[in-house]
């Protein structure tokens, strides 16, 4: 095989990888995050988001019920998210937590938000990818893992 074929194969393989990296680094932090009037931001139409406050089944996921105080729930929540790989807390208040989770290979960032609704004794959350259309179920799986950790 001639060297021009190696270059062509390398370009065909590397071009999508470079494109994914450019996409992941060009997506800035959304400006619509946080709790407004007792609601987290709505999920976009794409399937790469789950929220306890969504109305449609594709995005809907159950909130996490808690016993005890809101402060205890926040402490337990922080313990549940601590083992998440490549994640860090961006914003933390007494009843709100925003965490960024970054994928290993392509460095895609997901915004994960938690709001402790003390009056209803639940933790609402939203987990959404910043770029792309699908997420291969990563956001839903992450939130179910956190729910399982909170149940322990």
Chimera marker file (.cmm) of the C-alpha trace (Angstrom):
<marker_set name="trace">
<marker id="1" x="0.000" y="0.000" z="0.000" r="1" g="1" b="0" radius="0.5"/>
<marker id="2" x="1.417" y="3.372" z="-0.968" r="1" g="1" b="0" radius="0.5"/>
<marker id="3" x="1.992" y="6.134" z="1.561" r="1" g="1" b="0" radius="0.5"/>
<marker id="4" x="-0.774" y="8.289" z="0.035" r="1" g="1" b="0" radius="0.5"/>
<marker id="5" x="-3.314" y="5.649" z="1.138" r="1" g="1" b="0" radius="0.5"/>
<marker id="6" x="-2.002" y="5.824" z="4.700" r="1" g="1" b="0" radius="0.5"/>
<marker id="7" x="-2.464" y="9.581" z="4.661" r="1" g="1" b="0" radius="0.5"/>
<marker id="8" x="-5.974" y="9.266" z="3.254" r="1" g="1" b="0" radius="0.5"/>
<marker id="9" x="-6.925" y="6.697" z="5.903" r="1" g="1" b="0" radius="0.5"/>
<marker id="10" x="-5.395" y="8.853" z="8.635" r="1" g="1" b="0" radius="0.5"/>
<marker id="11" x="-7.382" y="11.889" z="7.480" r="1" g="1" b="0" radius="0.5"/>
<marker id="12" x="-10.648" y="9.940" z="7.257" r="1" g="1" b="0" radius="0.5"/>
<marker id="13" x="-10.133" y="8.543" z="10.769" r="1" g="1" b="0" radius="0.5"/>
<marker id="14" x="-8.785" y="11.689" z="12.421" r="1" g="1" b="0" radius="0.5"/>
<marker id="15" x="-11.129" y="14.269" z="10.875" r="1" g="1" b="0" radius="0.5"/>
<marker id="16" x="-14.204" y="13.203" z="12.906" r="1" g="1" b="0" radius="0.5"/>
<marker id="17" x="-12.125" y="13.046" z="16.097" r="1" g="1" b="0" radius="0.5"/>
<marker id="18" x="-10.819" y="16.574" z="15.553" r="1" g="1" b="0" radius="0.5"/>
<marker id="19" x="-14.356" y="17.746" z="14.757" r="1" g="1" b="0" radius="0.5"/>
<marker id="20" x="-15.677" y="16.273" z="18.024" r="1" g="1" b="0" radius="0.5"/>
<marker id="21" x="-12.910" y="17.984" z="20.001" r="1" g="1" b="0" radius="0.5"/>
<marker id="22" x="-13.636" y="21.328" z="18.347" r="1" g="1" b="0" radius="0.5"/>
<marker id="23" x="-17.358" y="20.919" z="19.103" r="1" g="1" b="0" radius="0.5"/>
<marker id="24" x="-16.740" y="20.025" z="22.724" r="1" g="1" b="0" radius="0.5"/>
<marker id="25" x="-14.427" y="22.970" z="23.366" r="1" g="1" b="0" radius="0.5"/>
<marker id="26" x="-16.561" y="25.482" z="21.476" r="1" g="1" b="0" radius="0.5"/>
<marker id="27" x="-19.682" y="24.843" z="23.569" r="1" g="1" b="0" radius="0.5"/>
<marker id="28" x="-19.758" y="27.333" z="26.406" r="1" g="1" b="0" radius="0.5"/>
<marker id="29" x="-21.633" y="27.047" z="29.670" r="1" g="1" b="0" radius="0.5"/>
<marker id="30" x="-25.382" y="27.592" z="29.122" r="1" g="1" b="0" radius="0.5"/>
<marker id="31" x="-26.846" y="30.821" z="30.458" r="1" g="1" b="0" radius="0.5"/>
<marker id="32" x="-30.236" y="29.314" z="31.350" r="1" g="1" b="0" radius="0.5"/>
<marker id="33" x="-29.071" y="27.169" z="34.270" r="1" g="1" b="0" radius="0.5"/>
<marker id="34" x="-30.298" y="27.528" z="37.825" r="1" g="1" b="0" radius="0.5"/>
<marker id="35" x="-33.688" y="27.548" z="39.530" r="1" g="1" b="0" radius="0.5"/>
<marker id="36" x="-36.185" y="30.099" z="38.312" r="1" g="1" b="0" radius="0.5"/>
<marker id="37" x="-39.669" y="30.181" z="39.873" r="1" g="1" b="0" radius="0.5"/>
<marker id="38" x="-39.172" y="26.692" z="41.319" r="1" g="1" b="0" radius="0.5"/>
<marker id="39" x="-38.109" y="25.190" z="37.986" r="1" g="1" b="0" radius="0.5"/>
<marker id="40" x="-34.899" y="24.026" z="36.412" r="1" g="1" b="0" radius="0.5"/>
<marker id="41" x="-34.441" y="24.791" z="32.707" r="1" g="1" b="0" radius="0.5"/>
<marker id="42" x="-36.586" y="22.741" z="30.343" r="1" g="1" b="0" radius="0.5"/>
<marker id="43" x="-34.938" y="20.007" z="28.307" r="1" g="1" b="0" radius="0.5"/>
<marker id="44" x="-34.386" y="20.731" z="24.625" r="1" g="1" b="0" radius="0.5"/>
<marker id="45" x="-36.232" y="18.643" z="22.026" r="1" g="1" b="0" radius="0.5"/>
<marker id="46" x="-33.162" y="16.406" z="21.566" r="1" g="1" b="0" radius="0.5"/>
<marker id="47" x="-32.982" y="13.134" z="23.546" r="1" g="1" b="0" radius="0.5"/>
<marker id="48" x="-29.724" y="14.037" z="25.342" r="1" g="1" b="0" radius="0.5"/>
<marker id="49" x="-31.382" y="15.402" z="28.490" r="1" g="1" b="0" radius="0.5"/>
<marker id="50" x="-33.373" y="14.102" z="31.455" r="1" g="1" b="0" radius="0.5"/>
<marker id="51" x="-35.246" y="16.147" z="34.030" r="1" g="1" b="0" radius="0.5"/>
<marker id="52" x="-37.505" y="15.488" z="36.971" r="1" g="1" b="0" radius="0.5"/>
<marker id="53" x="-39.617" y="18.418" z="35.849" r="1" g="1" b="0" radius="0.5"/>
<marker id="54" x="-40.069" y="17.357" z="32.212" r="1" g="1" b="0" radius="0.5"/>
<marker id="55" x="-43.577" y="16.690" z="30.974" r="1" g="1" b="0" radius="0.5"/>
<marker id="56" x="-42.774" y="14.177" z="28.221" r="1" g="1" b="0" radius="0.5"/>
<marker id="57" x="-41.799" y="10.549" z="28.828" r="1" g="1" b="0" radius="0.5"/>
<marker id="58" x="-38.615" y="10.795" z="26.746" r="1" g="1" b="0" radius="0.5"/>
<marker id="59" x="-37.076" y="13.293" z="29.138" r="1" g="1" b="0" radius="0.5"/>
<marker id="60" x="-38.967" y="12.554" z="32.375" r="1" g="1" b="0" radius="0.5"/>
<marker id="61" x="-37.233" y="10.883" z="35.304" r="1" g="1" b="0" radius="0.5"/>
<marker id="62" x="-38.389" y="10.572" z="38.915" r="1" g="1" b="0" radius="0.5"/>
<marker id="63" x="-37.162" y="12.989" z="41.566" r="1" g="1" b="0" radius="0.5"/>
<marker id="64" x="-35.201" y="11.680" z="44.552" r="1" g="1" b="0" radius="0.5"/>
<marker id="65" x="-37.202" y="11.685" z="47.792" r="1" g="1" b="0" radius="0.5"/>
<marker id="66" x="-35.333" y="12.355" z="51.017" r="1" g="1" b="0" radius="0.5"/>
<marker id="67" x="-35.876" y="12.169" z="54.764" r="1" g="1" b="0" radius="0.5"/>
<marker id="68" x="-34.263" y="14.496" z="57.253" r="1" g="1" b="0" radius="0.5"/>
<marker id="69" x="-33.233" y="18.059" z="56.642" r="1" g="1" b="0" radius="0.5"/>
<marker id="70" x="-32.380" y="19.737" z="53.352" r="1" g="1" b="0" radius="0.5"/>
<marker id="71" x="-28.825" y="20.189" z="54.646" r="1" g="1" b="0" radius="0.5"/>
<marker id="72" x="-28.561" y="16.445" z="55.284" r="1" g="1" b="0" radius="0.5"/>
<marker id="73" x="-29.903" y="15.757" z="51.781" r="1" g="1" b="0" radius="0.5"/>
<marker id="74" x="-27.295" y="18.089" z="50.274" r="1" g="1" b="0" radius="0.5"/>
<marker id="75" x="-24.493" y="16.423" z="52.231" r="1" g="1" b="0" radius="0.5"/>
<marker id="76" x="-25.647" y="12.977" z="51.089" r="1" g="1" b="0" radius="0.5"/>
<marker id="77" x="-25.995" y="14.225" z="47.506" r="1" g="1" b="0" radius="0.5"/>
<marker id="78" x="-22.434" y="15.542" z="47.512" r="1" g="1" b="0" radius="0.5"/>
<marker id="79" x="-21.210" y="12.144" z="48.729" r="1" g="1" b="0" radius="0.5"/>
<marker id="80" x="-23.194" y="10.444" z="45.945" r="1" g="1" b="0" radius="0.5"/>
<marker id="81" x="-21.664" y="12.608" z="43.201" r="1" g="1" b="0" radius="0.5"/>
<marker id="82" x="-18.103" y="12.562" z="44.578" r="1" g="1" b="0" radius="0.5"/>
<marker id="83" x="-17.162" y="9.307" z="42.781" r="1" g="1" b="0" radius="0.5"/>
<marker id="84" x="-18.304" y="10.586" z="39.368" r="1" g="1" b="0" radius="0.5"/>
<marker id="85" x="-15.267" y="10.566" z="37.096" r="1" g="1" b="0" radius="0.5"/>
<marker id="86" x="-14.158" y="13.830" z="35.461" r="1" g="1" b="0" radius="0.5"/>
<marker id="87" x="-16.726" y="15.922" z="37.295" r="1" g="1" b="0" radius="0.5"/>
<marker id="88" x="-16.488" y="19.100" z="39.316" r="1" g="1" b="0" radius="0.5"/>
<marker id="89" x="-18.859" y="21.373" z="41.161" r="1" g="1" b="0" radius="0.5"/>
<marker id="90" x="-19.370" y="24.720" z="39.440" r="1" g="1" b="0" radius="0.5"/>
<marker id="91" x="-22.010" y="26.308" z="41.679" r="1" g="1" b="0" radius="0.5"/>
<marker id="92" x="-23.159" y="25.373" z="45.162" r="1" g="1" b="0" radius="0.5"/>
<marker id="93" x="-25.711" y="27.033" z="47.426" r="1" g="1" b="0" radius="0.5"/>
<marker id="94" x="-27.713" y="25.652" z="50.344" r="1" g="1" b="0" radius="0.5"/>
<marker id="95" x="-30.332" y="24.166" z="47.985" r="1" g="1" b="0" radius="0.5"/>
<marker id="96" x="-28.689" y="24.072" z="44.526" r="1" g="1" b="0" radius="0.5"/>
<marker id="97" x="-25.760" y="22.257" z="42.967" r="1" g="1" b="0" radius="0.5"/>
<marker id="98" x="-24.403" y="22.550" z="39.413" r="1" g="1" b="0" radius="0.5"/>
<marker id="99" x="-21.871" y="19.928" z="38.357" r="1" g="1" b="0" radius="0.5"/>
<marker id="100" x="-20.043" y="19.598" z="35.046" r="1" g="1" b="0" radius="0.5"/>
<marker id="101" x="-19.268" y="16.051" z="33.897" r="1" g="1" b="0" radius="0.5"/>
<marker id="102" x="-16.799" y="15.597" z="31.028" r="1" g="1" b="0" radius="0.5"/>
<marker id="103" x="-16.623" y="12.516" z="28.814" r="1" g="1" b="0" radius="0.5"/>
<marker id="104" x="-13.314" y="10.678" z="28.658" r="1" g="1" b="0" radius="0.5"/>
<marker id="105" x="-12.450" y="10.605" z="24.972" r="1" g="1" b="0" radius="0.5"/>
<marker id="106" x="-14.186" y="13.478" z="23.217" r="1" g="1" b="0" radius="0.5"/>
<marker id="107" x="-14.355" y="15.792" z="26.270" r="1" g="1" b="0" radius="0.5"/>
<marker id="108" x="-18.086" y="16.491" z="25.859" r="1" g="1" b="0" radius="0.5"/>
<marker id="109" x="-19.524" y="18.341" z="28.856" r="1" g="1" b="0" radius="0.5"/>
<marker id="110" x="-22.852" y="17.536" z="30.488" r="1" g="1" b="0" radius="0.5"/>
<marker id="111" x="-24.447" y="20.032" z="32.862" r="1" g="1" b="0" radius="0.5"/>
<marker id="112" x="-25.971" y="18.309" z="35.882" r="1" g="1" b="0" radius="0.5"/>
<marker id="113" x="-28.133" y="20.382" z="38.204" r="1" g="1" b="0" radius="0.5"/>
<marker id="114" x="-29.775" y="19.508" z="41.503" r="1" g="1" b="0" radius="0.5"/>
<marker id="115" x="-32.348" y="21.553" z="43.383" r="1" g="1" b="0" radius="0.5"/>
<marker id="116" x="-33.449" y="20.525" z="46.850" r="1" g="1" b="0" radius="0.5"/>
<marker id="117" x="-37.164" y="21.243" z="47.118" r="1" g="1" b="0" radius="0.5"/>
<marker id="118" x="-37.381" y="21.206" z="50.924" r="1" g="1" b="0" radius="0.5"/>
<marker id="119" x="-41.127" y="21.852" z="51.067" r="1" g="1" b="0" radius="0.5"/>
<marker id="120" x="-41.872" y="18.726" z="48.982" r="1" g="1" b="0" radius="0.5"/>
<marker id="121" x="-38.921" y="16.729" z="50.382" r="1" g="1" b="0" radius="0.5"/>
<marker id="122" x="-37.512" y="15.848" z="46.962" r="1" g="1" b="0" radius="0.5"/>
<marker id="123" x="-34.392" y="16.583" z="44.985" r="1" g="1" b="0" radius="0.5"/>
<marker id="124" x="-35.186" y="17.725" z="41.469" r="1" g="1" b="0" radius="0.5"/>
<marker id="125" x="-32.467" y="17.367" z="38.874" r="1" g="1" b="0" radius="0.5"/>
<marker id="126" x="-31.638" y="17.930" z="35.251" r="1" g="1" b="0" radius="0.5"/>
<marker id="127" x="-28.772" y="16.395" z="33.296" r="1" g="1" b="0" radius="0.5"/>
<marker id="128" x="-28.163" y="17.644" z="29.760" r="1" g="1" b="0" radius="0.5"/>
<marker id="129" x="-25.453" y="17.413" z="27.125" r="1" g="1" b="0" radius="0.5"/>
<marker id="130" x="-24.179" y="20.726" z="25.809" r="1" g="1" b="0" radius="0.5"/>
<marker id="131" x="-23.662" y="19.542" z="22.238" r="1" g="1" b="0" radius="0.5"/>
<marker id="132" x="-24.967" y="16.886" z="19.928" r="1" g="1" b="0" radius="0.5"/>
<marker id="133" x="-28.326" y="15.240" z="19.550" r="1" g="1" b="0" radius="0.5"/>
<marker id="134" x="-28.089" y="11.909" z="21.343" r="1" g="1" b="0" radius="0.5"/>
<marker id="135" x="-26.096" y="10.771" z="24.346" r="1" g="1" b="0" radius="0.5"/>
<marker id="136" x="-26.477" y="6.968" z="24.195" r="1" g="1" b="0" radius="0.5"/>
<marker id="137" x="-28.425" y="7.140" z="27.477" r="1" g="1" b="0" radius="0.5"/>
<marker id="138" x="-25.468" y="8.516" z="29.445" r="1" g="1" b="0" radius="0.5"/>
<marker id="139" x="-27.427" y="11.256" z="31.234" r="1" g="1" b="0" radius="0.5"/>
<marker id="140" x="-30.231" y="8.910" z="32.340" r="1" g="1" b="0" radius="0.5"/>
<marker id="141" x="-27.761" y="6.226" z="33.453" r="1" g="1" b="0" radius="0.5"/>
<marker id="142" x="-25.748" y="8.766" z="35.458" r="1" g="1" b="0" radius="0.5"/>
<marker id="143" x="-28.829" y="10.030" z="37.256" r="1" g="1" b="0" radius="0.5"/>
<marker id="144" x="-30.062" y="6.506" z="38.029" r="1" g="1" b="0" radius="0.5"/>
<marker id="145" x="-26.625" y="5.716" z="39.485" r="1" g="1" b="0" radius="0.5"/>
<marker id="146" x="-26.852" y="8.807" z="41.695" r="1" g="1" b="0" radius="0.5"/>
<marker id="147" x="-30.366" y="7.785" z="42.754" r="1" g="1" b="0" radius="0.5"/>
<marker id="148" x="-29.035" y="4.329" z="43.705" r="1" g="1" b="0" radius="0.5"/>
<marker id="149" x="-26.181" y="5.895" z="45.688" r="1" g="1" b="0" radius="0.5"/>
<marker id="150" x="-28.650" y="8.139" z="47.522" r="1" g="1" b="0" radius="0.5"/>
<marker id="151" x="-30.788" y="5.107" z="48.430" r="1" g="1" b="0" radius="0.5"/>
<marker id="152" x="-27.898" y="3.446" z="50.306" r="1" g="1" b="0" radius="0.5"/>
<link id1="1" id2="2" r="1" g="1" b="0" radius="0.2"/>
<link id1="2" id2="3" r="1" g="1" b="0" radius="0.2"/>
<link id1="3" id2="4" r="1" g="1" b="0" radius="0.2"/>
<link id1="4" id2="5" r="1" g="1" b="0" radius="0.2"/>
<link id1="5" id2="6" r="1" g="1" b="0" radius="0.2"/>
<link id1="6" id2="7" r="1" g="1" b="0" radius="0.2"/>
<link id1="7" id2="8" r="1" g="1" b="0" radius="0.2"/>
<link id1="8" id2="9" r="1" g="1" b="0" radius="0.2"/>
<link id1="9" id2="10" r="1" g="1" b="0" radius="0.2"/>
<link id1="10" id2="11" r="1" g="1" b="0" radius="0.2"/>
<link id1="11" id2="12" r="1" g="1" b="0" radius="0.2"/>
<link id1="12" id2="13" r="1" g="1" b="0" radius="0.2"/>
<link id1="13" id2="14" r="1" g="1" b="0" radius="0.2"/>
<link id1="14" id2="15" r="1" g="1" b="0" radius="0.2"/>
<link id1="15" id2="16" r="1" g="1" b="0" radius="0.2"/>
<link id1="16" id2="17" r="1" g="1" b="0" radius="0.2"/>
<link id1="17" id2="18" r="1" g="1" b="0" radius="0.2"/>
<link id1="18" id2="19" r="1" g="1" b="0" radius="0.2"/>
<link id1="19" id2="20" r="1" g="1" b="0" radius="0.2"/>
<link id1="20" id2="21" r="1" g="1" b="0" radius="0.2"/>
<link id1="21" id2="22" r="1" g="1" b="0" radius="0.2"/>
<link id1="22" id2="23" r="1" g="1" b="0" radius="0.2"/>
<link id1="23" id2="24" r="1" g="1" b="0" radius="0.2"/>
<link id1="24" id2="25" r="1" g="1" b="0" radius="0.2"/>
<link id1="25" id2="26" r="1" g="1" b="0" radius="0.2"/>
<link id1="26" id2="27" r="1" g="1" b="0" radius="0.2"/>
<link id1="27" id2="28" r="1" g="1" b="0" radius="0.2"/>
<link id1="28" id2="29" r="1" g="1" b="0" radius="0.2"/>
<link id1="29" id2="30" r="1" g="1" b="0" radius="0.2"/>
<link id1="30" id2="31" r="1" g="1" b="0" radius="0.2"/>
<link id1="31" id2="32" r="1" g="1" b="0" radius="0.2"/>
<link id1="32" id2="33" r="1" g="1" b="0" radius="0.2"/>
<link id1="33" id2="34" r="1" g="1" b="0" radius="0.2"/>
<link id1="34" id2="35" r="1" g="1" b="0" radius="0.2"/>
<link id1="35" id2="36" r="1" g="1" b="0" radius="0.2"/>
<link id1="36" id2="37" r="1" g="1" b="0" radius="0.2"/>
<link id1="37" id2="38" r="1" g="1" b="0" radius="0.2"/>
<link id1="38" id2="39" r="1" g="1" b="0" radius="0.2"/>
<link id1="39" id2="40" r="1" g="1" b="0" radius="0.2"/>
<link id1="40" id2="41" r="1" g="1" b="0" radius="0.2"/>
<link id1="41" id2="42" r="1" g="1" b="0" radius="0.2"/>
<link id1="42" id2="43" r="1" g="1" b="0" radius="0.2"/>
<link id1="43" id2="44" r="1" g="1" b="0" radius="0.2"/>
<link id1="44" id2="45" r="1" g="1" b="0" radius="0.2"/>
<link id1="45" id2="46" r="1" g="1" b="0" radius="0.2"/>
<link id1="46" id2="47" r="1" g="1" b="0" radius="0.2"/>
<link id1="47" id2="48" r="1" g="1" b="0" radius="0.2"/>
<link id1="48" id2="49" r="1" g="1" b="0" radius="0.2"/>
<link id1="49" id2="50" r="1" g="1" b="0" radius="0.2"/>
<link id1="50" id2="51" r="1" g="1" b="0" radius="0.2"/>
<link id1="51" id2="52" r="1" g="1" b="0" radius="0.2"/>
<link id1="52" id2="53" r="1" g="1" b="0" radius="0.2"/>
<link id1="53" id2="54" r="1" g="1" b="0" radius="0.2"/>
<link id1="54" id2="55" r="1" g="1" b="0" radius="0.2"/>
<link id1="55" id2="56" r="1" g="1" b="0" radius="0.2"/>
<link id1="56" id2="57" r="1" g="1" b="0" radius="0.2"/>
<link id1="57" id2="58" r="1" g="1" b="0" radius="0.2"/>
<link id1="58" id2="59" r="1" g="1" b="0" radius="0.2"/>
<link id1="59" id2="60" r="1" g="1" b="0" radius="0.2"/>
<link id1="60" id2="61" r="1" g="1" b="0" radius="0.2"/>
<link id1="61" id2="62" r="1" g="1" b="0" radius="0.2"/>
<link id1="62" id2="63" r="1" g="1" b="0" radius="0.2"/>
<link id1="63" id2="64" r="1" g="1" b="0" radius="0.2"/>
<link id1="64" id2="65" r="1" g="1" b="0" radius="0.2"/>
<link id1="65" id2="66" r="1" g="1" b="0" radius="0.2"/>
<link id1="66" id2="67" r="1" g="1" b="0" radius="0.2"/>
<link id1="67" id2="68" r="1" g="1" b="0" radius="0.2"/>
<link id1="68" id2="69" r="1" g="1" b="0" radius="0.2"/>
<link id1="69" id2="70" r="1" g="1" b="0" radius="0.2"/>
<link id1="70" id2="71" r="1" g="1" b="0" radius="0.2"/>
<link id1="71" id2="72" r="1" g="1" b="0" radius="0.2"/>
<link id1="72" id2="73" r="1" g="1" b="0" radius="0.2"/>
<link id1="73" id2="74" r="1" g="1" b="0" radius="0.2"/>
<link id1="74" id2="75" r="1" g="1" b="0" radius="0.2"/>
<link id1="75" id2="76" r="1" g="1" b="0" radius="0.2"/>
<link id1="76" id2="77" r="1" g="1" b="0" radius="0.2"/>
<link id1="77" id2="78" r="1" g="1" b="0" radius="0.2"/>
<link id1="78" id2="79" r="1" g="1" b="0" radius="0.2"/>
<link id1="79" id2="80" r="1" g="1" b="0" radius="0.2"/>
<link id1="80" id2="81" r="1" g="1" b="0" radius="0.2"/>
<link id1="81" id2="82" r="1" g="1" b="0" radius="0.2"/>
<link id1="82" id2="83" r="1" g="1" b="0" radius="0.2"/>
<link id1="83" id2="84" r="1" g="1" b="0" radius="0.2"/>
<link id1="84" id2="85" r="1" g="1" b="0" radius="0.2"/>
<link id1="85" id2="86" r="1" g="1" b="0" radius="0.2"/>
<link id1="86" id2="87" r="1" g="1" b="0" radius="0.2"/>
<link id1="87" id2="88" r="1" g="1" b="0" radius="0.2"/>
<link id1="88" id2="89" r="1" g="1" b="0" radius="0.2"/>
<link id1="89" id2="90" r="1" g="1" b="0" radius="0.2"/>
<link id1="90" id2="91" r="1" g="1" b="0" radius="0.2"/>
<link id1="91" id2="92" r="1" g="1" b="0" radius="0.2"/>
<link id1="92" id2="93" r="1" g="1" b="0" radius="0.2"/>
<link id1="93" id2="94" r="1" g="1" b="0" radius="0.2"/>
<link id1="94" id2="95" r="1" g="1" b="0" radius="0.2"/>
<link id1="95" id2="96" r="1" g="1" b="0" radius="0.2"/>
<link id1="96" id2="97" r="1" g="1" b="0" radius="0.2"/>
<link id1="97" id2="98" r="1" g="1" b="0" radius="0.2"/>
<link id1="98" id2="99" r="1" g="1" b="0" radius="0.2"/>
<link id1="99" id2="100" r="1" g="1" b="0" radius="0.2"/>
<link id1="100" id2="101" r="1" g="1" b="0" radius="0.2"/>
<link id1="101" id2="102" r="1" g="1" b="0" radius="0.2"/>
<link id1="102" id2="103" r="1" g="1" b="0" radius="0.2"/>
<link id1="103" id2="104" r="1" g="1" b="0" radius="0.2"/>
<link id1="104" id2="105" r="1" g="1" b="0" radius="0.2"/>
<link id1="105" id2="106" r="1" g="1" b="0" radius="0.2"/>
<link id1="106" id2="107" r="1" g="1" b="0" radius="0.2"/>
<link id1="107" id2="108" r="1" g="1" b="0" radius="0.2"/>
<link id1="108" id2="109" r="1" g="1" b="0" radius="0.2"/>
<link id1="109" id2="110" r="1" g="1" b="0" radius="0.2"/>
<link id1="110" id2="111" r="1" g="1" b="0" radius="0.2"/>
<link id1="111" id2="112" r="1" g="1" b="0" radius="0.2"/>
<link id1="112" id2="113" r="1" g="1" b="0" radius="0.2"/>
<link id1="113" id2="114" r="1" g="1" b="0" radius="0.2"/>
<link id1="114" id2="115" r="1" g="1" b="0" radius="0.2"/>
<link id1="115" id2="116" r="1" g="1" b="0" radius="0.2"/>
<link id1="116" id2="117" r="1" g="1" b="0" radius="0.2"/>
<link id1="117" id2="118" r="1" g="1" b="0" radius="0.2"/>
<link id1="118" id2="119" r="1" g="1" b="0" radius="0.2"/>
<link id1="119" id2="120" r="1" g="1" b="0" radius="0.2"/>
<link id1="120" id2="121" r="1" g="1" b="0" radius="0.2"/>
<link id1="121" id2="122" r="1" g="1" b="0" radius="0.2"/>
<link id1="122" id2="123" r="1" g="1" b="0" radius="0.2"/>
<link id1="123" id2="124" r="1" g="1" b="0" radius="0.2"/>
<link id1="124" id2="125" r="1" g="1" b="0" radius="0.2"/>
<link id1="125" id2="126" r="1" g="1" b="0" radius="0.2"/>
<link id1="126" id2="127" r="1" g="1" b="0" radius="0.2"/>
<link id1="127" id2="128" r="1" g="1" b="0" radius="0.2"/>
<link id1="128" id2="129" r="1" g="1" b="0" radius="0.2"/>
<link id1="129" id2="130" r="1" g="1" b="0" radius="0.2"/>
<link id1="130" id2="131" r="1" g="1" b="0" radius="0.2"/>
<link id1="131" id2="132" r="1" g="1" b="0" radius="0.2"/>
<link id1="132" id2="133" r="1" g="1" b="0" radius="0.2"/>
<link id1="133" id2="134" r="1" g="1" b="0" radius="0.2"/>
<link id1="134" id2="135" r="1" g="1" b="0" radius="0.2"/>
<link id1="135" id2="136" r="1" g="1" b="0" radius="0.2"/>
<link id1="136" id2="137" r="1" g="1" b="0" radius="0.2"/>
<link id1="137" id2="138" r="1" g="1" b="0" radius="0.2"/>
<link id1="138" id2="139" r="1" g="1" b="0" radius="0.2"/>
<link id1="139" id2="140" r="1" g="1" b="0" radius="0.2"/>
<link id1="140" id2="141" r="1" g="1" b="0" radius="0.2"/>
<link id1="141" id2="142" r="1" g="1" b="0" radius="0.2"/>
<link id1="142" id2="143" r="1" g="1" b="0" radius="0.2"/>
<link id1="143" id2="144" r="1" g="1" b="0" radius="0.2"/>
<link id1="144" id2="145" r="1" g="1" b="0" radius="0.2"/>
<link id1="145" id2="146" r="1" g="1" b="0" radius="0.2"/>
<link id1="146" id2="147" r="1" g="1" b="0" radius="0.2"/>
<link id1="147" id2="148" r="1" g="1" b="0" radius="0.2"/>
<link id1="148" id2="149" r="1" g="1" b="0" radius="0.2"/>
<link id1="149" id2="150" r="1" g="1" b="0" radius="0.2"/>
<link id1="150" id2="151" r="1" g="1" b="0" radius="0.2"/>
<link id1="151" id2="152" r="1" g="1" b="0" radius="0.2"/>
</marker_set>
